[in-house]
Amino acid sequence: MRYQLGEVLKRVRQSKRYTQKYIAGDQMSRATYAKIEACNMQPTVGKFMHILEKLDISYEELMYIQNSYSLNGKDKIVHDFIKLRTSAEFQKVNAVYEMCTEYLKNNFDNVVQDILYVCKAMYAIHIERSFEKAFPYANKVWERLSKLDNWYSIELKLINNIFFCFPLETGIAIAERALGEIDRFSYIIRNDDLKSSYLLNLTILLFKNHKYNKAYIYANKSIEECTRVKRFEGLAVAYIRKGVILDKMEKSEQGRILIKKGLSICKVLDLDSMYEAVIQELHELTSLDIDHFIAGDTD
């Protein structure tokens, strides 16, 4: 059941014990606000923003209540996409892809279309192990987003899943611009994990291109950011990637300690899908005997 706007405003106001006169403030008469609550008048944009401010509620919260405390359609797709923490959660990625496919049968929306492309790129990378197959989808997203003056939460989330599909210098330039946007608009970014995700992805992009010194710098930044936001599964990945980098820099003993530390975090927190993903990554990135790490042997 979807409530009318006036019904929701009235419900929220009454729950907060606010009067109509208080909500109306100096922006409209109490009678005008009463008509809005009675669904006899639609507020202008200015009045609507004033009402939200007086009710101490966000637009997203209001829409959630209006939709009977649930999400559907585009709201559900965007919410679930933003909540994806790693590409290892492929069942969740597939669920988002299916929602996009169903939604786009009857609607056109740039963001939903981009999310679908990103899901296809993620499938190509993590299931088919092919950046070549992922690139056309990543490029479709980039063609639109590269023309925008600013990037906000959803654009930054989209870009974080594609920038590493591009040539090294292009990918770094995209990611560094995105990190600048995250810092500049940090007060409105809806995903606290976003900065650490970019840093982690930059670390692996640089590593795979044999830029070990710069990868080491970003690995340390990843550890600092994951620690700051208490993102422990990201911290596990950051330790492991730093360990792999150190191994390549001929500091194998230090590297193995960090790899074991990252694996231990996964085990302690029961991050089974993450554990499997990092073990696979270790097999791909290093010639170390991974069985020793699984057995707890770092010799």
Secondary structure as GFF3:
##gff-version 3
##sequence-region A 1 299
A	DSSP	alpha_helix	5	15	.	.	.	ID=ss1
A	DSSP	alpha_helix	20	24	.	.	.	ID=ss2
A	DSSP	alpha_helix	30	37	.	.	.	ID=ss3
A	DSSP	alpha_helix	45	55	.	.	.	ID=ss4
A	DSSP	alpha_helix	59	66	.	.	.	ID=ss5
A	DSSP	alpha_helix	73	83	.	.	.	ID=ss6
A	DSSP	alpha_helix	90	104	.	.	.	ID=ss7
A	DSSP	alpha_helix	110	126	.	.	.	ID=ss8
A	DSSP	alpha_helix	131	145	.	.	.	ID=ss9
A	DSSP	alpha_helix	153	160	.	.	.	ID=ss10
A	DSSP	three_ten_helix	163	165	.	.	.	ID=ss11
A	DSSP	alpha_helix	168	184	.	.	.	ID=ss12
A	DSSP	alpha_helix	194	208	.	.	.	ID=ss13
A	DSSP	alpha_helix	212	228	.	.	.	ID=ss14
A	DSSP	alpha_helix	232	248	.	.	.	ID=ss15
A	DSSP	alpha_helix	252	268	.	.	.	ID=ss16
A	DSSP	alpha_helix	272	285	.	.	.	ID=ss17
A	DSSP	alpha_helix	290	294	.	.	.	ID=ss18
###
